[in-house]
């Protein structure tokens, strides 16, 4: 008999292990830098068969609600910035902590623009993280974490 993930973990004695659901993971070009660095680009085809269509907002709600029923403890929206509207909508319908995943492409764009003097990297990063929080993120996974923590500490 198939058990939902939460039930399976609990039955195996792992009731203290939380489940962070990738329920809302879009097929996105923003994953490019990570895939290149990890050499994980598909050898054939693409990931669109199991990642969500960026134009389909309703699927996010269905997937999140399904994972809630299966015992998820957190819901991730990935990538974060291009899907703030989805993050907000899922936040409004799901009573679990929400996670915005600020992926490598988002990081790379900001980093490159900052290094080229086109933007104020610190200001853009903090504004972006604030936007994710404002949209409903309880947690943010980001490559900017160490820099953001340092900048926030400086500001007191």
Order of alpha helices (4+ residues) and beta strands (2+ residues): alpha-beta-alpha-alpha-beta-alpha-beta-alpha-alpha-beta-alpha
